């Protein structure tokens, strides 16, 4: 970087050859005191806006035809058709992280196949999910949460609820050591949406019903997910949730409730 001969320490020098050649320098630096320099403005980063995120392997595997499933259109809509009859024979350790990697996708059909594939594998082969498989799901789940997209976040929360219920709650107990990696970003999302709703009410801001429903539904879905994680997480679940989300309180003694009773408390999320 070139240096100017005229500085504030030499105000009497007026015949500087490079006085018209201004260049940008870093703020709070020695070069910012030179007359020929312009302090560069700080970069304004909005960390809470939607981030464009693309899966690492899921889209490549689907376009290449490596996934043993496809979309089947029926009279009631669409569903995922598997090329194998029994999903229990599928290698869950290999395919479940691939489908989880596609949760950050927002384009059709990638988003539908990723979500439906995870739900089918959890429903029909959750007993094959071990600790090593579960550890490979944490990074894709965190990447999907950092997109700050309400639809993607809702899908991740819905997957967490089904994971906690998998294998009669055994997967939920194995999920407790990973709460310190997943719940902090969920706490930020929860506080941001609650604060946004409060500021809109305090300032009497007029917002449309769609934006209001997204905020309220997302907060409600987060609270429902925390209840499910506590119910199926065992004895240490509440302590780990409280460590990451200090404002979380028990609504009821969920340790004494059955799965049917907890389903009546947790309203199913519609519209994913």
C-alpha positions in Angstrom: 0.0 0.0 0.0 1.4 3.4 -0.9 2.0 6.1 1.7 1.3 9.8 1.4 4.0 12.3 2.2 1.6 14.8 3.7 0.3 14.0 7.1 -1.3 15.9 9.9 2.1 16.2 11.4 3.2 18.3 8.4 0.4 20.7 7.7 2.6 23.3 6.0 3.4 21.0 3.1 0.8 21.8 0.4 2.6 20.6 -2.8 1.9 17.0 -2.2 1.9 15.1 -5.5 -0.4 12.4 -4.3 -2.9 14.6 -2.5 -5.6 13.7 -5.1 -5.0 10.0 -4.9 -7.1 8.9 -2.0 -7.0 5.4 -0.8 -9.0 3.4 1.7 -7.3 2.4 5.0 -8.4 0.5 8.0 -10.0 2.4 10.9 -8.0 3.1 14.1 -4.7 2.6 12.2 -1.8 5.0 11.8 -2.5 5.4 8.1 -6.0 6.8 9.0 -4.2 10.0 10.2 -2.9 10.7 6.7 -4.7 13.4 4.6 -4.8 11.3 1.5 -6.5 8.4 3.2 -10.1 7.6 3.6 -11.3 5.4 6.5 -13.1 2.3 5.2 -16.6 1.9 6.7 -17.3 -1.1 8.8 -19.1 -4.0 7.1 -22.8 -4.1 8.2 -23.6 -7.7 8.7 -27.2 -8.8 9.5 -26.7 -12.1 11.2 -30.4 -12.7 11.5 -31.4 -12.6 7.9 -32.0 -15.7 5.8 -28.8 -17.4 4.8 -28.6 -19.3 1.5 -27.3 -22.8 2.3 -26.9 -25.7 0.1 -26.4 -29.3 1.1 -23.0 -30.8 0.7 -23.8 -34.3 -0.5 -27.6 -34.7 -0.6 -28.4 -32.9 -3.8 -25.5 -34.6 -5.6 -26.6 -38.0 -4.5 -30.2 -37.4 -5.6 -29.3 -36.0 -9.0 -27.0 -38.9 -9.6 -29.7 -41.5 -8.6 -27.9 -42.9 -5.6 -30.8 -42.6 -3.2 -33.2 -45.6 -3.1 -36.4 -43.5 -3.3 -38.4 -41.2 -5.5 -41.5 -39.1 -5.3 -44.9 -40.8 -6.0 -47.9 -38.7 -6.8 -51.2 -40.0 -5.4 -54.7 -38.7 -5.1 -54.1 -37.2 -1.7 -50.9 -35.5 -2.7 -47.5 -37.0 -2.8 -45.4 -39.4 -0.8 -41.9 -41.0 -0.9 -41.7 -44.3 -2.7 -38.8 -46.6 -1.7 -37.2 -49.1 -4.0 -36.8 -51.6 -1.2 -39.7 -53.4 0.6 -38.2 -53.4 4.1 -36.4 -50.3 5.4 -34.9 -52.2 8.2 -32.5 -53.8 5.7 -31.3 -50.3 4.7 -27.9 -49.0 6.0 -29.1 -46.4 8.4 -25.6 -45.4 9.3 -24.9 -44.4 5.7 -28.3 -43.0 4.5 -29.7 -41.1 7.5 -26.8 -38.5 7.6 -27.3 -38.0 3.9 -31.0 -37.2 4.3 -30.2 -35.0 7.3 -27.8 -33.1 5.1 -30.7 -32.1 2.9 -32.7 -30.4 5.6 -31.1 -27.0 4.7 -32.5 -27.2 1.2 -35.4 -24.9 0.4 -36.1 -25.9 -3.2 -38.5 -28.6 -4.3 -38.1 -31.6 -4.5 -35.0 -31.7 -2.4 -36.7 -30.3 0.7 -39.6 -32.8 0.5 -37.4 -35.8 -0.1 -35.0 -34.9 2.7 -37.7 -34.4 5.3 -39.9 -37.3 4.3 -36.9 -39.6 4.1 -35.8 -38.8 7.6 -39.3 -39.4 9.0 -39.7 -42.7 7.2 -36.3 -44.0 8.4 -37.0 -42.9 12.0 -40.5 -44.4 12.0 -39.6 -47.8 10.6 -35.9 -48.3 11.6 -35.2 -46.1 14.6 -34.0 -49.2 16.6 -30.9 -49.2 14.3 -29.8 -45.6 15.3 -26.8 -45.9 17.5 -24.5 -43.3 19.1 -22.2 -43.2 16.1 -25.0 -42.5 13.7 -26.5 -39.9 16.0 -23.1 -38.0 16.2 -23.1 -37.6 12.4 -26.5 -35.9 12.4 -25.5 -33.0 14.7 -23.5 -31.0 12.2 -26.3 -31.0 9.5 -28.9 -30.1 12.0 -26.8 -27.1 13.2 -26.2 -26.0 9.7 -29.9 -26.1 9.0 -30.6 -24.0 12.1 -28.1 -21.4 11.1 -30.0 -20.6 7.9 -32.5 -18.5 9.9 -35.3 -19.6 7.7 -38.5 -20.3 9.7 -39.6 -23.1 7.4 -36.2 -24.9 7.7 -36.1 -24.3 11.4 -39.5 -25.8 11.8 -38.5 -28.9 9.9 -35.4 -29.3 12.1 -37.6 -29.0 15.3 -40.0 -31.6 13.9 -37.1 -34.0 13.2 -35.8 -33.5 16.7 -39.2 -34.4 18.1 -39.3 -37.6 16.1 -35.7 -38.5 17.0 -36.5 -38.1 20.7 -39.4 -40.5 20.3 -37.4 -43.0 18.3 -36.9 -46.5 19.6 -39.3 -46.0 22.6 -37.3 -43.0 23.9 -33.8 -44.7 23.7 -32.7 -42.2 21.0 -33.9 -39.3 23.1 -31.6 -40.4 26.0 -28.7 -40.7 23.6 -29.5 -37.2 22.3 -28.9 -35.5 25.7 -25.1 -35.1 25.4 -25.6 -33.1 22.2 -28.0 -30.6 23.8 -25.1 -28.1 24.4 -24.5 -28.0 20.6 -28.1 -27.7 19.4 -30.0 -25.8 22.1 -28.0 -22.5 22.2 -29.0 -21.6 18.6 -32.6 -22.6 19.4 -32.5 -20.3 22.4 -31.4 -17.4 20.2 -34.2 -18.1 17.8 -36.7 -18.4 20.6 -35.7 -15.1 22.3 -35.5 -13.2 19.0 -39.0 -14.2 17.9 -40.5 -13.5 21.4 -38.8 -10.2 21.5 -40.0 -9.3 18.0 -43.6 -10.0 18.9 -43.2 -7.9 22.1 -41.7 -5.0 20.2 -44.5 -5.1 17.6 -47.1 -5.0 20.3 -45.3 -2.2 22.3 -44.9 0.0 19.3 -48.3 -0.8 17.9 -46.7 -1.9 14.6 -49.2 -3.2 12.1 -48.0 -6.5 10.6 -49.8 -9.0 8.4 -51.2 -12.2 9.8 -48.7 -14.4 7.9 -45.7 -12.8 9.6 -47.4 -12.9 13.0 -48.3 -16.6 12.6 -44.7 -17.5 11.7 -43.4 -15.9 14.9 -46.0 -17.4 17.2 -45.9 -20.9 15.6 -42.1 -21.0 15.7 -42.1 -20.1 19.4 -44.8 -22.6 20.1 -43.0 -25.3 18.2 -39.8 -24.6 20.1 -41.6 -25.0 23.4 -43.2 -28.2 22.3 -39.9 -29.6 21.2 -38.3 -28.8 24.6 -41.1 -30.6 26.3 -40.6 -33.7 24.1 -36.8 -33.6 24.7 -37.4 -33.5 28.4 -40.0 -36.2 28.4 -37.8 -38.7 26.5 -34.4 -37.5 27.6 -34.3 -39.2 31.0 -33.1 -37.8 34.3 -30.5 -35.5 33.0 -32.6 -33.9 30.2 -34.0 -31.0 32.2 -30.6 -30.0 33.7 -29.0 -29.9 30.2 -32.0 -28.0 28.8 -31.8 -25.5 31.7 -28.1 -25.0 31.1 -28.6 -24.0 27.5 -32.0 -22.2 27.9 -32.1 -20.5 31.3 -35.7 -19.3 30.8 -37.1 -22.8 30.3 -39.4 -24.0 33.1 -41.3 -27.2 33.5 -45.0 -26.7 32.6 -45.9 -30.1 34.3 -44.2 -33.0 35.9 -43.5 -34.7 32.5 -41.6 -37.5 34.2 -44.9 -39.0 35.4 -46.7 -38.6 32.1 -47.2 -41.3 29.5 -46.5 -40.9 25.8 -50.3 -40.5 25.1 -50.6 -37.8 27.7 -47.5 -35.9 26.4 -49.0 -36.0 22.9 -52.1 -34.2 24.1 -50.0 -31.5 25.7 -47.8 -31.1 22.6 -49.9 -29.9 19.7 -48.7 -31.3 16.4 -47.3 -28.7 14.0 -49.2 -28.4 10.8 -48.0 -26.8 7.6 -44.4 -28.0 7.4 
